[in-house]
């Protein structure tokens, strides 16, 4: 139901404004910032391992799409995955890139586990994404972010040189109520129980 310019979301629903961004010119190459991390490309994606890292990185922001997929669907939809690995060999972040459209790279997922957010590692991660995404045949780099993501996500994309070109509203059933994510993740987003 609409009230003025507002749209009600029923109990059990979550909503977000999605901003679509693009970069149409390859930035000038810069040296990679120093980092205690390294990237490890997954040649084969194990669905259980992928979902574990996906939830660790994105659960706080209600990333759930990959958690709702069967193994077969996940394998057929997953892009190029790079795990961010710390010095102890623990996976603490991820990059997933999609090169399925000629001349384009879509950054599907990008981030660190919440414990590392806000510690200055983003410059290194963005430099890695730009280096990986801008292949010789790529003419456009795209990414989508939403108001449920880390508050620094959109400003970081803008600072990196991405330009917004579209915005939309998305609503979906709360993944915590569906059992896809623990009920106590994303405490910043109130859980609205459906009424019986």
Backbone as CSV, one residue per row, in Angstrom:
resi,resn,N_x,N_y,N_z,CA_x,CA_y,CA_z,C_x,C_y,C_z
1,UNK,0.843,-1.167,0.000,0.000,0.000,0.000,0.892,1.236,0.000
2,UNK,0.496,2.256,-0.763,1.270,3.507,-0.820,0.663,4.544,0.100
3,UNK,1.519,5.301,0.746,1.133,6.431,1.586,1.983,7.610,1.134
4,UNK,1.394,8.508,0.362,2.198,9.595,-0.189,3.252,8.989,-1.100
5,UNK,4.508,9.270,-0.821,5.599,8.701,-1.610,6.171,7.429,-1.030
6,UNK,5.561,6.916,0.048,6.084,5.730,0.724,5.317,4.484,0.299
7,UNK,6.009,3.360,0.275,5.394,2.068,-0.018,5.542,1.186,1.201
8,UNK,4.432,0.712,1.732,4.483,-0.178,2.888,5.062,-1.529,2.499
9,UNK,5.829,-2.079,3.409,6.302,-3.455,3.284,5.627,-4.243,4.396
10,UNK,5.061,-5.357,4.057,4.394,-6.157,5.069,5.385,-6.794,6.023
11,UNK,4.885,-7.272,7.158,5.756,-8.008,8.077,6.442,-9.156,7.341
12,UNK,7.680,-9.380,7.691,8.439,-10.448,7.042,9.103,-10.020,5.749
13,UNK,8.935,-8.765,5.341,9.539,-8.261,4.108,10.654,-7.269,4.436
14,UNK,11.612,-7.172,3.541,12.711,-6.218,3.644,12.756,-5.453,2.332
15,UNK,13.119,-4.172,2.401,13.228,-3.367,1.191,14.537,-2.623,1.137
16,UNK,14.959,-2.307,-0.072,16.218,-1.583,-0.262,16.169,-0.811,-1.565
17,UNK,16.878,0.306,-1.595,17.087,1.046,-2.831,18.401,0.559,-3.428
18,UNK,18.335,0.131,-4.684,19.513,-0.386,-5.392,20.035,0.708,-6.316
19,UNK,21.336,0.956,-6.254,21.988,1.906,-7.152,22.891,1.115,-8.094
20,UNK,22.725,1.356,-9.382,23.508,0.696,-10.421,24.603,1.664,-10.853
21,UNK,25.834,1.180,-10.868,26.976,2.036,-11.192,27.802,1.418,-12.308
22,UNK,28.520,2.271,-13.018,29.373,1.806,-14.108,30.630,2.647,-14.198
23,UNK,31.626,2.049,-14.821,32.873,2.736,-15.147,33.133,2.401,-16.610
24,UNK,33.214,3.427,-17.447,33.359,3.207,-18.890,34.747,3.518,-19.422
25,UNK,35.631,3.915,-18.542,37.015,4.160,-18.948,37.951,3.479,-17.972
26,UNK,38.899,2.795,-18.534,39.901,2.118,-17.714,40.731,3.166,-16.958
27,UNK,40.801,3.057,-15.622,41.615,4.038,-14.888,43.101,3.825,-15.151
28,UNK,43.855,4.876,-14.927,45.308,4.748,-15.077,45.830,3.746,-14.056
29,UNK,46.748,2.884,-14.456,47.261,1.888,-13.509,48.017,2.542,-12.360
30,UNK,47.817,1.987,-11.168,48.510,2.456,-9.965,49.092,1.238,-9.265
31,UNK,50.133,1.437,-8.473,50.663,0.298,-7.717,49.624,-0.178,-6.699
32,UNK,49.620,-1.467,-6.450,48.714,-2.015,-5.434,49.132,-1.530,-4.058
33,UNK,48.174,-1.070,-3.257,48.529,-0.691,-1.881,49.026,-1.914,-1.118
34,UNK,49.897,-1.717,-0.146,50.371,-2.856,0.639,49.207,-3.471,1.414
35,UNK,49.296,-4.774,1.649,48.222,-5.462,2.350,48.733,-6.750,2.973
36,UNK,48.139,-7.152,4.088,48.495,-8.448,4.674,47.749,-9.603,4.004
37,UNK,46.959,-9.298,2.967,46.124,-10.320,2.328,46.645,-10.674,0.945
38,UNK,46.147,-11.790,0.460,46.408,-12.202,-0.918,45.110,-12.743,-1.485
39,UNK,45.046,-12.806,-2.810,43.877,-13.384,-3.478,44.190,-14.799,-3.923
40,UNK,43.195,-15.645,-3.807,43.320,-17.027,-4.265,42.112,-17.335,-5.146
41,UNK,42.383,-17.558,-6.437,41.265,-17.842,-7.352,40.804,-19.290,-7.175
42,UNK,39.503,-19.459,-7.084,38.917,-20.795,-7.002,38.674,-21.292,-8.418
43,UNK,39.426,-22.267,-8.843,39.241,-22.833,-10.185,37.943,-23.630,-10.249
44,UNK,37.640,-24.343,-9.188,36.379,-25.076,-9.051,35.680,-24.509,-7.826
45,UNK,34.387,-24.275,-7.934,33.636,-23.727,-6.803,32.867,-24.844,-6.123
46,UNK,33.250,-25.107,-4.872,32.520,-26.049,-4.038,31.348,-25.280,-3.416
47,UNK,30.093,-25.665,-3.707,28.947,-24.888,-3.216,28.923,-24.688,-1.703
48,UNK,29.256,-25.707,-0.924,29.222,-25.564,0.539,30.276,-24.560,1.005
49,UNK,31.481,-24.657,0.453,32.555,-23.722,0.813,32.202,-22.300,0.377
50,UNK,31.627,-22.186,-0.822,31.223,-20.876,-1.327,30.172,-20.248,-0.406
51,UNK,29.133,-21.018,-0.074,28.056,-20.478,0.766,28.581,-20.042,2.133
52,UNK,29.518,-20.792,2.688,30.090,-20.440,3.992,30.780,-19.078,3.922
53,UNK,31.621,-18.867,2.910,32.308,-17.588,2.765,31.309,-16.477,2.430
54,UNK,30.371,-16.750,1.564,29.340,-15.784,1.175,28.566,-15.295,2.403
55,UNK,28.179,-16.227,3.265,27.441,-15.849,4.469,28.324,-15.083,5.452
56,UNK,29.578,-15.506,5.602,30.480,-14.804,6.521,30.713,-13.364,6.073
57,UNK,30.847,-13.154,4.766,31.088,-11.807,4.240,29.795,-10.996,4.196
58,UNK,28.722,-11.584,3.734,27.517,-10.813,3.446,26.332,-10.978,4.368
59,UNK,26.392,-11.910,5.310,25.245,-12.135,6.188,24.791,-10.880,6.902
60,UNK,25.748,-10.103,7.377,25.412,-8.869,8.103,24.627,-7.894,7.225
61,UNK,24.783,-8.010,5.911,24.115,-7.104,4.964,22.938,-7.801,4.276
62,UNK,22.556,-8.953,4.815,21.432,-9.759,4.311,21.646,-10.274,2.894
63,UNK,22.908,-10.534,2.523,23.141,-11.239,1.263,22.551,-12.627,1.442
64,UNK,21.706,-13.030,0.542,21.076,-14.337,0.694,20.883,-15.090,-0.618
65,UNK,20.999,-14.405,-1.752,20.630,-15.010,-3.033,21.307,-16.358,-3.264
66,UNK,22.582,-16.456,-2.983,23.307,-17.714,-3.230,22.927,-18.792,-2.213
67,UNK,22.451,-18.385,-1.053,22.064,-19.352,-0.020,20.769,-20.064,-0.388
68,UNK,19.960,-19.441,-1.238,18.670,-20.008,-1.635,18.785,-20.919,-2.857
69,UNK,19.967,-21.009,-3.460,20.152,-21.798,-4.685,20.550,-23.237,-4.366
70,UNK,20.086,-24.143,-5.189,20.569,-25.527,-5.098,22.027,-25.549,-5.563
71,UNK,22.716,-26.640,-5.289,24.112,-26.755,-5.726,24.234,-26.587,-7.234
72,UNK,23.337,-27.243,-7.984,23.409,-27.188,-9.445,23.181,-25.768,-9.952
73,UNK,22.198,-25.077,-9.396,21.914,-23.701,-9.825,23.071,-22.787,-9.444
74,UNK,23.609,-22.971,-8.250,24.748,-22.153,-7.828,25.927,-22.354,-8.777
75,UNK,26.249,-23.598,-9.077,27.379,-23.865,-9.984,27.173,-23.214,-11.353
76,UNK,25.937,-23.217,-11.840,25.692,-22.650,-13.169,25.622,-21.123,-13.151
77,UNK,25.437,-20.514,-11.988,25.319,-19.064,-11.894,26.565,-18.366,-11.376
78,UNK,27.433,-19.092,-10.719,28.584,-18.442,-10.091,29.555,-17.948,-11.159
79,UNK,30.163,-16.807,-10.868,31.144,-16.235,-11.782,32.550,-16.661,-11.396
80,UNK,33.500,-15.773,-11.641,34.900,-16.016,-11.301,35.098,-15.581,-9.852
81,UNK,35.490,-16.525,-8.996,35.584,-16.257,-7.561,37.041,-16.189,-7.120
82,UNK,37.333,-15.148,-6.358,38.648,-14.973,-5.737,38.408,-14.798,-4.241
83,UNK,38.989,-15.662,-3.440,38.897,-15.523,-1.991,40.034,-14.629,-1.517
84,UNK,39.733,-13.764,-0.549,40.755,-12.956,0.114,41.243,-13.786,1.292
85,UNK,42.537,-14.030,1.335,43.118,-14.927,2.331,44.117,-14.148,3.187
86,UNK,44.034,-14.355,4.513,44.979,-13.665,5.399,46.256,-14.485,5.552
87,UNK,47.185,-13.985,6.361,48.494,-14.647,6.511,48.392,-16.034,7.120
88,UNK,47.328,-16.275,7.890,47.134,-17.594,8.506,46.435,-18.568,7.567
89,UNK,46.097,-18.098,6.350,45.425,-18.962,5.384,43.913,-18.997,5.542
90,UNK,43.362,-18.074,6.328,41.920,-18.022,6.552,41.281,-17.102,5.519
91,UNK,40.185,-17.567,4.923,39.467,-16.764,3.933,38.646,-15.704,4.656
92,UNK,38.945,-14.427,4.357,38.333,-13.321,5.091,37.610,-12.334,4.169
93,UNK,37.464,-12.677,2.921,36.771,-11.797,1.992,36.610,-12.485,0.654
94,UNK,35.910,-11.799,-0.242,35.677,-12.405,-1.550,35.446,-11.356,-2.622
95,UNK,35.752,-11.770,-3.836,35.436,-11.031,-5.049,34.791,-12.044,-5.983
96,UNK,33.654,-11.677,-6.554,33.066,-12.515,-7.600,32.787,-11.640,-8.806
97,UNK,33.334,-12.032,-9.942,33.208,-11.272,-11.179,32.458,-12.086,-12.228
98,UNK,31.673,-11.386,-13.045,30.885,-12.019,-14.094,31.298,-11.410,-15.432
99,UNK,31.858,-12.247,-16.301,32.281,-11.810,-17.636,31.377,-12.391,-18.721
100,UNK,30.141,-12.748,-18.368,29.275,-13.456,-19.311,28.743,-12.573,-20.444
101,UNK,28.743,-11.249,-20.285,28.327,-10.348,-21.367,29.571,-9.783,-22.037
102,UNK,29.642,-9.926,-23.349,30.822,-9.482,-24.099,31.127,-8.024,-23.818
103,UNK,32.379,-7.738,-23.547,32.824,-6.377,-23.333,32.532,-5.807,-21.958
104,UNK,31.959,-6.636,-21.060,31.586,-6.145,-19.736,32.093,-7.048,-18.627
105,UNK,32.290,-6.426,-17.481,32.556,-7.162,-16.246,31.604,-6.624,-15.195
106,UNK,30.821,-7.519,-14.609,29.934,-7.166,-13.509,30.569,-7.655,-12.216
107,UNK,30.755,-6.741,-11.270,31.221,-7.130,-9.946,29.985,-7.616,-9.197
108,UNK,29.868,-8.911,-9.053,28.671,-9.460,-8.401,28.739,-9.299,-6.886
109,UNK,29.860,-9.684,-6.310,30.022,-9.600,-4.853,31.442,-9.181,-4.546
110,UNK,31.554,-8.378,-3.491,32.843,-7.823,-3.110,32.772,-7.460,-1.639
111,UNK,33.709,-7.942,-0.855,33.711,-7.524,0.534,34.591,-8.367,1.426
112,UNK,34.758,-7.846,2.625,35.479,-8.519,3.703,34.474,-8.999,4.745
113,UNK,34.911,-9.891,5.605,34.098,-10.244,6.762,33.906,-8.967,7.584
114,UNK,32.776,-8.824,8.288,32.486,-7.569,9.003,33.577,-7.137,9.981
115,UNK,34.308,-8.076,10.562,35.352,-7.733,11.528,36.467,-6.889,10.903
116,UNK,36.623,-6.967,9.581,37.690,-6.218,8.907,37.197,-4.925,8.274
117,UNK,35.889,-4.709,8.271,35.337,-3.497,7.655,35.803,-2.261,8.428
118,UNK,36.083,-1.205,7.682,36.474,0.051,8.302,37.901,0.092,8.810
119,UNK,38.725,-0.847,8.396,40.120,-0.880,8.862,41.119,-0.467,7.780
120,UNK,40.615,0.118,6.708,41.509,0.630,5.668,41.926,-0.373,4.617
121,UNK,41.315,-1.543,4.585,41.692,-2.556,3.594,40.975,-2.375,2.263
122,UNK,39.980,-1.502,2.230,39.169,-1.325,1.029,39.954,-0.853,-0.181
123,UNK,40.967,-0.002,0.026,41.763,0.483,-1.114,42.447,-0.670,-1.826
124,UNK,42.983,-1.593,-1.051,43.641,-2.760,-1.645,42.622,-3.601,-2.408
125,UNK,41.447,-3.826,-1.792,40.422,-4.656,-2.425,39.930,-4.015,-3.721
126,UNK,39.695,-2.694,-3.714,39.269,-2.006,-4.926,40.342,-2.074,-6.008
127,UNK,41.594,-1.914,-5.617,42.684,-2.003,-6.603,42.716,-3.397,-7.230
128,UNK,42.490,-4.428,-6.423,42.459,-5.795,-6.941,41.296,-5.979,-7.915
129,UNK,40.121,-5.474,-7.538,38.940,-5.610,-8.397,39.158,-4.925,-9.735
130,UNK,39.714,-3.724,-9.697,39.958,-3.000,-10.943,40.978,-3.732,-11.814
131,UNK,42.013,-4.261,-11.198,43.034,-5.002,-11.958,42.446,-6.269,-12.579
132,UNK,41.583,-6.959,-11.830,40.974,-8.191,-12.339,39.878,-7.922,-13.369
133,UNK,39.096,-6.865,-13.129,37.944,-6.601,-13.984,38.279,-5.991,-15.325
134,UNK,39.277,-5.120,-15.349,39.616,-4.445,-16.600,40.563,-5.305,-17.435
135,UNK,40.021,-6.321,-18.015,40.783,-7.163,-18.947,40.840,-6.457,-20.301
136,UNK,41.721,-6.899,-21.188,41.865,-6.201,-22.473,40.569,-6.062,-23.273
137,UNK,39.662,-7.018,-23.179,38.426,-6.956,-23.971,37.261,-6.296,-23.233
138,UNK,37.488,-5.816,-22.014,36.421,-5.202,-21.216,36.356,-3.704,-21.506
139,UNK,35.143,-3.226,-21.833,34.912,-1.818,-22.124,34.073,-1.135,-21.055
140,UNK,33.467,-1.939,-20.179,32.572,-1.384,-19.154,32.631,-2.271,-17.916
141,UNK,32.815,-1.639,-16.766,32.819,-2.331,-15.477,31.572,-1.866,-14.742
142,UNK,30.766,-2.822,-14.242,29.514,-2.473,-13.565,29.477,-3.065,-12.165
143,UNK,28.682,-2.431,-11.291,28.454,-2.943,-9.942,27.114,-2.399,-9.465
144,UNK,26.429,-3.153,-8.633,25.182,-2.706,-8.010,25.381,-2.753,-6.504
145,UNK,24.876,-1.751,-5.815,24.907,-1.755,-4.362,23.552,-1.286,-3.868
146,UNK,23.251,-1.572,-2.613,21.941,-1.184,-2.102,22.065,-0.621,-0.695
147,UNK,20.964,-0.076,-0.209,20.951,0.580,1.091,21.073,-0.408,2.246
148,UNK,21.059,-1.702,1.984,21.312,-2.688,3.036,22.799,-2.989,3.174
149,UNK,23.600,-2.628,2.149,25.040,-2.893,2.192,25.722,-2.004,3.228
150,UNK,26.996,-2.270,3.456,27.794,-1.451,4.370,27.642,0.013,3.955
151,UNK,27.454,0.921,4.919,27.254,2.334,4.581,28.389,2.945,3.762
152,UNK,29.582,2.384,3.843,30.716,2.933,3.089,30.771,2.415,1.652
153,UNK,29.921,1.445,1.292,30.015,0.823,-0.035,29.792,1.833,-1.158
154,UNK,28.661,2.502,-1.160,28.364,3.444,-2.250,29.398,4.571,-2.318
155,UNK,29.742,5.241,-1.211,30.786,6.281,-1.310,32.121,5.729,-1.844
156,UNK,32.454,4.490,-1.482,33.718,3.909,-1.964,33.677,3.680,-3.471
157,UNK,32.545,3.196,-3.991,32.433,3.007,-5.440,32.532,4.347,-6.170
158,UNK,31.864,5.362,-5.636,31.922,6.686,-6.260,33.349,7.229,-6.236
159,UNK,34.030,7.071,-5.113,35.412,7.548,-4.991,36.341,6.804,-5.953
160,UNK,36.038,5.527,-6.203,36.867,4.727,-7.113,36.649,5.111,-8.577
161,UNK,35.615,5.921,-8.855,35.391,6.372,-10.225,34.144,5.822,-10.890
162,UNK,33.339,5.036,-10.175,32.087,4.543,-10.742,31.066,5.683,-10.777
163,UNK,30.219,5.665,-11.804,29.162,6.671,-11.956,27.806,5.970,-11.885
164,UNK,26.857,6.541,-11.118,25.522,5.939,-11.056,24.762,6.190,-12.357
165,UNK,23.972,5.190,-12.793,23.186,5.378,-14.013,21.733,4.942,-13.852
166,UNK,21.387,4.306,-12.725,20.003,3.863,-12.524,19.792,3.565,-11.055
167,UNK,18.544,3.656,-10.627,18.189,3.317,-9.251,16.845,2.598,-9.278
168,UNK,16.670,1.621,-8.386,15.386,0.928,-8.298,15.134,0.511,-6.852
169,UNK,13.894,0.122,-6.588,13.508,-0.356,-5.263,13.297,-1.860,-5.349
170,UNK,13.846,-2.584,-4.384,13.735,-4.037,-4.333,13.137,-4.427,-2.988
171,UNK,12.192,-5.353,-3.007,11.687,-5.910,-1.751,11.705,-7.421,-1.866
172,UNK,11.893,-8.068,-0.727,11.998,-9.530,-0.715,11.700,-10.048,0.687
173,UNK,11.339,-11.338,0.783,11.115,-11.922,2.114,12.411,-11.902,2.919
174,UNK,12.301,-11.584,4.202,13.471,-11.523,5.068,14.130,-12.899,5.128
175,UNK,15.398,-13.015,4.683,16.053,-14.325,4.657,16.241,-14.944,6.037
176,UNK,16.199,-14.135,7.088,16.307,-14.676,8.446,15.049,-15.448,8.805
177,UNK,13.905,-14.976,8.330,12.646,-15.673,8.608,12.493,-16.924,7.756
178,UNK,13.202,-16.965,6.620,13.167,-18.143,5.749,14.150,-19.223,6.204
179,UNK,14.984,-18.910,7.211,15.974,-19.861,7.689,17.240,-19.887,6.856
180,UNK,17.402,-18.931,5.935,18.605,-18.878,5.107,19.772,-18.232,5.853
181,UNK,19.462,-17.360,6.798,20.461,-16.708,7.628,20.024,-16.813,9.082
182,UNK,20.967,-16.815,10.017,20.581,-16.827,11.431,19.741,-15.602,11.783
183,UNK,18.856,-15.767,12.718,17.951,-14.675,13.104,18.674,-13.496,13.738
184,UNK,19.880,-13.717,14.269,20.574,-12.632,14.959,21.570,-11.863,14.086
185,UNK,21.673,-12.200,12.781,22.567,-11.412,11.919,21.863,-10.115,11.540
186,UNK,22.615,-9.177,11.075,22.099,-7.879,10.625,21.234,-7.210,11.685
187,UNK,21.783,-7.016,12.901,20.979,-6.395,13.956,20.557,-4.963,13.625
188,UNK,21.222,-4.344,12.670,20.869,-2.978,12.285,19.588,-2.930,11.459
189,UNK,19.100,-4.079,11.011,17.863,-4.152,10.227,16.831,-4.895,11.076
190,UNK,15.853,-4.182,11.626,14.894,-4.837,12.531,14.163,-5.997,11.866
191,UNK,13.989,-7.042,12.611,13.263,-8.224,12.157,11.787,-8.020,12.467
192,UNK,10.961,-7.961,11.425,9.529,-7.770,11.605,8.824,-9.091,11.335
193,UNK,8.380,-9.704,12.400,7.705,-10.999,12.308,6.347,-10.852,11.627
194,UNK,5.994,-11.801,10.752,4.634,-11.761,10.209,3.621,-12.063,11.296
195,UNK,2.473,-11.441,11.228,1.423,-11.720,12.204,0.673,-12.977,11.798
196,UNK,0.282,-13.736,12.777,-0.415,-15.000,12.487,-1.903,-14.742,12.345
